[in-house]
Amino acid sequence: MATQDIVLDTQEHTSTGVDNVKLAMWAFLGSECLFFASLISTYLLYRNDVLSGPTPSEIYDIPFTSVSSFVLLMSSLTMVLALGAIHRKDERQMRVWLLATAVLGMVFIGGQIYEFTTFVEEGMKLDTSTFSSAFFVLTGFHGAHVTVGILLLLTLVMMSLFGRLSPGAERKVEMIGLYWHFVDIVWVVIFTVVYLIPTNG
Amino acid sequence: MTEPVQHVEYHDHHTEHPTPRAYVWVAILLALVTAIEVAIYYFNLPDWALIAGLLIFALIKFLFVARWFMHLKFDERVFRMLFLTGIITALFVFSIVLSIFFLAGDGGPAPLVNGGG
């Protein structure tokens, strides 16, 4: 089994000279850039278009969202520590860090659900204004990505617990890690562009 | 001569990964930048200065996560190029959309109305 691991992790030959799975993951993340850029563009175009309902400056709770952003940033740290643990072949510690990452992701999603609920109670629904539609679609899709990431992390933990992670454990953790960090990087942009940059309203 | 080259080319650079301590330092830096970002939001800065500052801080965070946590700093150049291609294409598409909306006249977004209601 250990020999198989080494073969899959470091000596597989490809026509490009690089890992095809990793290449595909980076191509996927590149395409995701386009996806989120289109949503962020739409938000920027319509963020001042508030014919009814609250305006961005009236409704955003910056201290609360700052804490959520901090939580998601720290989940990138725990993710990279999980990868470090599997590089050292320490699966137990990897599971601990993966679980920590999933829990931090759940805290972020919990915060987003709370934020959405508050917004709806304050009169900002999906169809209240063009701004609210653009906001909910952008942040909602990001939340969906985080949720998928949490499921992938928990799947890795379960696979490790049942001894199904190897062969190729390092590569699996690294690929999920790349996805997770990408979701974090997208939030870095959303937090600045959506929440912090002032609007006319 | 050709066989060793094939082996060297594929290696996943596992030995070049930073230590956990380095990752913790990067995380501390990211937390500090986030704190500064939020702090300057409450300063009474002119809009242009606030926007420029926020974008610079976001770029710093973006680069640190991509280069250190996503290992682009240590990984194969081709991965960096793929990601960069996505970002540049996204910016290109966005600039075309903006051009269509603002330069083509009547196809623009709905009129901007401030203050709600």
Interface residues (C-beta under 8 A of the other chain):
Chain A: D9 T10 Q11 E12 H13 T14 T16 G17 V18 D19 K22 L23 W26 A27 L29 G30 S31 E32 C33 L34 F36 A37 S38 I40 S41 L45 Y46 N48 D49 V50 L51 S52 G53 P54 T55 E58 I62 P63 S66 S69 F70 L73 M74 S76 L77 M79 V80 L81 L83 G84 H87 S129 T130 E170 G177 L178 H181 F182 D184 I185 V188 V189 F191 T192 V193 L196 I197 P198 N200 G201
Chain B: Q6 H7 E9 Y10 H11 D12 H14 H17 T19 P20 Y23 V24 V26 A27 L30 A31 T34 E37 V38 Y41 D47 L50 I51 L54 L55 F57 A58 K61 F62 V65 A66 W68 F69 M70 E76 V78 F79 L82 F83 T85 G86 I87 T89 A90 L91 V93 F94 V97 L98 F101 P109 A110 P111 L112 V113 N114 G115 G116 G117
